[in-house]
């Protein structure tokens, strides 16, 4: 049986856990942002933009 069939079966079998994990990840990110001070939020978004720019340069 080809390797990609095993991967597809694994993804299908674990789809609910995958969705729950990413849902929880988004909730945590949202809560962390709510708890940040305005200065920390500015730094967070600045770093996020720098990372995007760096990624674009790599491509």
N, C-alpha and C positions, 0 to 999 in steps of 0.2 A: 504494500500500500504506500503510495507516495507520501512524502513528508508533509506537504501542504494540506492534505486531507486530515491528518492528525491535528494540525494547527487549527483548521476550520472547525473541527469537532470540539476541540478544547475551547475555542472562542464561543461557540454556540452553547456548550455546557455551562460556561461560566459567565454568560452575558448578564445575568441579574446581579452577581457580585461586582462585576465591572462597573455597571451603571450606578450601583449603590456607592462604591468607592469614590467615583468621580463626583457624585452628588455630595457626598460628605466632604470631599476636598474643597468644592466650591463653597459650601457652608462655612467651613473653617476659614477660608480666605476672606469671605465677607465679614465674619465676626472679628477677625484680626484687624481688618481695615477700620471697622467701627470703633475699636478700642485704641487705635493710633491717635497720637496728637497730630494737630495740623502740620507741624514741622516734619514729623515722621512720615506722614502721608505724602508730602511733597518730595521727600527723599526717595520714598518707595517708587513713586511714579517716575521720578527722574532716572532712577536706576533701571526701571523697566524699559524706558525709552532708549537708554544707552545700550541695553542688551539687544533690543530690536535692531538698532543701527549696526551693532557688531555682527549680528546674525546675517543681516542683509549683505554686509561686506564679504562675508565668508562664502556666500552663494555665487 
